[in-house]
Amino acid sequence: MKIHLIAIGGSAMHNMALALNIKGYVVTGSDDEINEPSKSRLAAAGLLPDKIGWIPEKIHPDLDAVILGMHARQDNPELIRAKELNLKIYSYPEYVYEQSKTKTRVVIGGSHGKTTITSMVLHALHCAGINSDYLVGAQLKGFDTMVKFSEEANISVIEGDEYLSSPIDRRPKFHLYKPSIGLISGIAWDHINVFPTFENYVEQFRIFIDLIEEGGTLIYCNDDSVLKTLAEKTKCKGKKISYSIPEHQIENGKTLLLHQGLSYPLKIFGKHNLMNLAGALLVCQELGIQQKDFYGFMTSFEGAAKRLELVSETDKFSFFKDFAHSPSKLKATISAVKNQFPFRSLVAAVELHTFSSLNESFLEEYRDSMNEADEAIVYFNPHTIEHKKLKPITVSQVRSAFGNHLNLIVMTESKQVSDFLISQKWMQKNLLMMSSGNFDGIDFHALSEKLAIS
């Protein structure tokens, strides 16, 4: 098979290229920008394009398929050439389905927790010695790539994002996978640029439920009132199973799962992660793993990258980074750290980086989302707003939107953020930095070495 990837440098796309290369396909690709770690990983596999840019000559009649990444535009010269040659053009979710259509497809959807639940399922399957293909949105310890395709595996575990599939396919990605087992973790409005109303956003999850195959399974979080109502009133071609937070306790900063008189110490923490674990358990039970075995496997689960990932710690201080950027994720992540370390103050910083978070009509959704933090920092870069061609927002506007938190500071320069953090004393405090970006270049590990911890 000869496959060409347009926009090969993306996170999912370059991992797909690596997976296809491992499977033995002849893989080529192009992009107008390739950054790390994609660049080094593609180079190591011999897949890094010789030239940066779009090169229509790479599109030829002998190609079996062209995969179109979201980064490309509708007027991409390689895409135009592929259409002229009547080549088969896939979005990357379409191609994931193409690779998994004969397998049991587990699709993890929801506004939050998708990556963590997918990671938990993969970790348990690995521990149980069950082979599976997968697509996951973060690099996992013990897994070489974020995508795997094989002939041997009978199961494919797919993180089902609700964002658009490609520049020429406006369907949400998770509508293309046709689950055998579908999980929804929760519904909290996001992607305002695509789903302009909450009702429109919720409708995408109803469609997802409708797409579960005959005799399949819907697994959903019973604690989310919107999701619970939707799941109960929406017809499903198979069975429905709900989940809630499992029995647990916290001792000396460690979370223990409790089951049949036994306790299982976890390396992860937070009610949202325990809820994620409950969902992952039901998926794994559907795949033949017993509850006691699953709990045992979870004691070695360290989490996915940037999901309450520990940057540094002492006996009186911990520094975490997290991917949280939407209001519901901020609340859950801040609450997790506060509950795990009740005797420490928490400084929580968030970067407004996504289209939704920088949109003035969405800002009000953040009201009271950081109230549990003892000190809160909200950072945004006006140049990012300009680049996204959004209406400018002001410091006072952001502060007002987040509510009446007494110790909330709004900053617009990343150096302001790092200088402020370096100036603080960190004895009996924790630091949580949340963003889908990187606070415009702040090196968290370098920052941790400068904090006054002693």
Secondary structure, 3 states (H helix, E strand, C coil): CEEEEECCCCHHHHHHHHHHHHHCCEEEEEECCCCCCHHHHHHHCCCCCCCCECCHHHCCCCCCEEEECCCCCCCCHHHHHHHHCCCCEEEHHHHHHHHHCCCEEEEEECCCCHHHHHHHHHHHHHHCCCCCEEECCCCCCCCCCCEECCCCCCEEEEECCCCEEECCEEEEHHHCCCCCEEEECCCCCCCCCCCCCHHHHHHHHHHHHHCCCCCCEEEEECCCHHHHHHHHHCCCCCEEEEECCCCEEEECCEEEEEECCEEEECCCCCHHHHHHHHHHHHHHHHCCCCHHHHHHHHCCCCCCCCCCEEEEEECCEEEEEECCCCHHHHHHHHHHHHHHCCCCEEEEEEECCCCCCCCCCCHHHHCCCCCCCCEEEEECCHHHHHHCCCCCCCHHHHHHHHCCCCCEEEECCHHHHHHHHHHCECCCEEEEEECCCCCCCCCHHHHHHHCECC
